């Protein structure tokens, strides 16, 4: 897996990788992570130098809002598992 770079965010670590003809977008918060894999065939041609910029623009505020909400659900579920 090749590291493309990181996208800055105040609360999440967002990393972009390239692996097996797919871009792998990974969001991390604490000990939890969410991963999205996107085939290069599902995207317009992107120059290698523009990969990070393309995905930075592609990630909308609504998408990030949903990611953070999902992290809250994951944290709650994980805490319930630990407490049981």
Secondary structure as UniProt FT lines:
FT   STRAND          2..7
FT   STRAND          13..19
FT   TURN            20..21
FT   STRAND          22..29
FT   TURN            30..31
FT   STRAND          32..39
FT   HELIX           40..42
FT   HELIX           48..50
FT   HELIX           51..58
FT   HELIX           61..83
//
